[in-house]
Amino acid sequence: MTGSTADDRWALILYVDGASTSSIHAIETVRRLCDEELEGQGVHVDLEVIDVRRQSARAARDQIVAVPTLIKRFPGPPRRIVGDLSDSSWLRLAVDTGSAGISGEDRDSGE
């Protein structure tokens, strides 16, 4: 592919609760998705991790009611993924990595 498109840049915000087990797993899974899948395909990812205990005003502004919460700002459509983010396959589907031109649709159930 040549040229740059809007899909070449992603903005993600991950809201976590300190060093809780679910937050640690969410951070690991989201970073792996960014590093191995998105950036591995030439997509630039802006990932911001926000601890709701330290930045409660920011969490309130974005209407965060549960953690972990991952917000995909762009490319659109915007999405919010709330809860257990430790399953990378589910996370990949939830944030719709296919919109970045990442080949994830060729998962065969036959093998």
Number of C-alpha atoms within 10 A of each C-alpha: 4 4 5 9 10 11 15 18 17 20 16 22 17 23 27 24 18 14 11 12 10 18 23 16 17 26 21 15 19 23 15 14 18 20 15 11 18 21 16 12 15 14 21 16 17 13 17 12 14 19 18 20 12 11 11 13 11 14 19 11 8 11 9 19 10 13 22 26 22 27 21 21 14 16 20 14 10 12 16 16 16 16 14 15 25 17 12 15 12 12 19 17 12 15 20 18 19 12 13 19 14 15 12 13 9 6 8 6 5 4 4
